[in-house]
Amino acid sequence: MRAAMMAAVNDLKTALGRAPEQLTVEQRLALAGKFVALEIYSPETLPFRRIEAIGDSALECFRQLAARGLDPTRFEIIRLSAPY
């Protein structure tokens, strides 16, 4: 059980900075049900919108963004689903 929890934590860390479409099946399973913050689409964010925060709630994502000095109003929060 502890090994599974550590793997899930590592999946969270490795998902930051990646587009949801780039996540592996295992990462998507570990993140299923979590909220993620993605920069709102603009020509400057092409080609990928990267995950900048992960949390159990939208508020937690906004707090993480603010703590990193990012403007939370430039992000949308979505809930990740399982890959299948």
Residue frames relative to the residue before (quaternion, step in Angstrom):
aa qw qx qy qz dx dy dz
M 1.0000 0.0000 0.0000 0.0000 0.00 0.00 0.00
R 0.6610 0.5068 -0.3130 0.4564 3.60 0.88 -0.89
A 0.6352 0.5266 -0.3347 0.4551 3.61 0.97 -0.77
A 0.6417 0.5183 -0.3216 0.4649 3.58 1.01 -0.78
M 0.6446 0.5137 -0.3219 0.4659 3.59 1.01 -0.79
M 0.6548 0.5050 -0.3130 0.4672 3.60 0.96 -0.83
A 0.6341 0.5225 -0.3277 0.4664 3.58 1.01 -0.78
A 0.6473 0.5153 -0.3188 0.4625 3.58 0.99 -0.81
V 0.6331 0.5151 -0.3287 0.4751 3.61 1.01 -0.79
N 0.6530 0.5015 -0.3140 0.4727 3.59 0.95 -0.84
D 0.6180 0.5374 -0.3422 0.4607 3.60 1.04 -0.72
L 0.6227 0.5341 -0.3382 0.4611 3.58 1.02 -0.77
K 0.6877 0.4878 -0.2867 0.4548 3.57 0.86 -0.95
T 0.7071 0.4574 -0.2816 0.4599 3.60 0.88 -0.84
A 0.6035 0.5684 -0.3589 0.4287 3.61 1.19 -0.34
L 0.5568 0.6027 -0.3993 0.4090 3.60 1.13 -0.52
G 0.8001 0.2703 -0.2199 0.4883 3.54 -0.95 0.93
R 0.6645 0.4655 -0.3037 0.4994 3.58 1.27 -0.01
A 0.5108 -0.6086 0.5057 0.3360 3.53 -1.23 0.49
P 0.5910 -0.5837 0.4028 0.3845 3.63 -0.99 0.67
E 0.6370 0.5467 -0.3231 0.4370 3.58 1.09 -0.71
Q 0.6640 0.5120 -0.2950 0.4581 3.60 1.21 -0.42
L 0.5132 0.6623 -0.4162 0.3532 3.61 1.23 -0.22
T 0.4771 -0.6430 0.5157 0.3048 3.53 -1.15 0.63
V 0.6686 -0.4710 0.3756 0.4359 3.56 -1.28 0.25
E 0.6528 0.5198 -0.3176 0.4503 3.59 0.94 -0.85
Q 0.6557 0.4980 -0.3140 0.4727 3.59 0.99 -0.80
R 0.6444 0.5136 -0.3265 0.4630 3.59 0.96 -0.81
L 0.6371 0.5130 -0.3302 0.4711 3.58 1.01 -0.75
A 0.6661 0.4974 -0.3039 0.4653 3.60 0.94 -0.86
L 0.7450 0.4042 -0.2129 0.4861 3.60 1.07 -0.71
A 0.3937 0.7335 -0.4766 0.2826 3.60 1.25 -0.07
G 0.7976 0.2523 -0.2222 0.5009 3.54 -0.81 1.07
K 0.5801 0.5671 -0.3791 0.4451 3.60 1.25 -0.22
F 0.4019 -0.6676 0.5662 0.2687 3.54 -1.28 0.43
V 0.0737 -0.7841 0.6148 0.0423 3.57 -1.07 0.74
A 0.3316 -0.7157 0.5815 0.1993 3.54 -1.20 0.64
L 0.0471 -0.7759 0.6290 -0.0136 3.54 -0.87 1.08
E 0.5101 -0.6319 0.4762 0.3373 3.56 -0.98 0.79
I 0.5176 -0.6362 0.4717 0.3238 3.57 -0.97 0.87
Y 0.5780 -0.6296 0.4020 0.3286 3.55 -0.94 0.93
S 0.1922 0.7203 -0.6565 0.1149 3.51 -1.13 0.83
P 0.6689 -0.4898 0.3426 0.4420 3.62 -1.13 0.29
E 0.6340 0.5405 -0.3342 0.4408 3.61 1.11 -0.59
T 0.6971 0.4738 -0.2850 0.4565 3.62 1.10 -0.52
L 0.4340 0.6854 -0.4733 0.3432 3.60 1.24 0.06
P 0.6281 -0.1700 -0.7559 -0.0722 1.65 -2.11 1.25
F 0.7606 0.3587 -0.1990 0.5033 3.59 1.14 -0.48
R 0.2554 -0.6784 0.6558 0.2109 3.48 -1.30 0.48
R 0.2196 -0.8219 0.5176 0.0916 3.55 -0.48 1.17
I 0.5233 -0.5997 0.5101 0.3261 3.52 -1.26 0.61
E 0.1083 -0.8218 0.5589 0.0236 3.58 -0.69 1.11
A 0.7877 0.0531 -0.0540 0.6114 3.60 1.24 -0.22
I 0.1100 -0.7675 0.6302 0.0407 3.56 -1.18 0.69
G 0.1964 0.7960 -0.5565 0.1347 3.57 -0.87 0.90
D 0.6103 -0.5535 0.4277 0.3717 3.52 -1.36 0.08
S 0.7746 0.1557 -0.1129 0.6025 3.60 1.29 -0.16
A 0.6304 -0.5145 0.4145 0.4076 3.54 -1.30 0.32
L 0.6264 0.5519 -0.3330 0.4384 3.58 0.99 -0.82
E 0.6348 0.5230 -0.3280 0.4647 3.58 0.99 -0.79
C 0.6326 0.5193 -0.3272 0.4723 3.59 1.01 -0.78
F 0.6568 0.5066 -0.3139 0.4619 3.58 0.92 -0.89
R 0.6356 0.5252 -0.3273 0.4615 3.59 1.00 -0.77
Q 0.6497 0.5133 -0.3162 0.4631 3.58 0.96 -0.85
L 0.6420 0.5225 -0.3221 0.4595 3.58 0.96 -0.85
A 0.6725 0.4964 -0.2925 0.4645 3.58 0.87 -0.98
A 0.6426 0.5316 -0.3231 0.4474 3.60 0.99 -0.80
R 0.6941 0.4393 -0.2600 0.5076 3.58 1.17 -0.57
G 0.5446 -0.6453 0.3867 0.3708 3.58 1.27 0.09
L 0.4959 0.6401 -0.4343 0.3946 3.59 1.23 0.40
D 0.4761 -0.6722 0.4936 0.2791 3.57 -1.10 0.73
P 0.3663 -0.7707 0.4739 0.2173 3.64 -0.34 1.17
T 0.6053 0.5714 -0.3682 0.4141 3.62 1.13 -0.44
R 0.6402 0.5165 -0.3231 0.4679 3.60 1.25 -0.21
F 0.6842 0.4656 -0.2615 0.4967 3.58 1.30 0.11
E 0.2348 -0.7150 0.6332 0.1808 3.50 -1.28 0.51
I 0.2972 -0.7396 0.5809 0.1650 3.53 -1.14 0.69
I 0.0030 -0.7811 0.6241 -0.0188 3.54 -0.88 1.00
R 0.3748 -0.6848 0.5700 0.2563 3.53 -1.25 0.41
L 0.3561 -0.7466 0.5228 0.2063 3.57 -0.71 1.06
S 0.2467 -0.7492 0.5958 0.1510 3.52 -1.05 0.77
A 0.6551 -0.4720 0.3995 0.4341 3.53 -1.32 0.14
P 0.5935 -0.6177 0.3779 0.3512 3.60 -1.08 0.61
Y 0.8053 0.0672 -0.0432 0.5875 3.61 1.18 -0.33
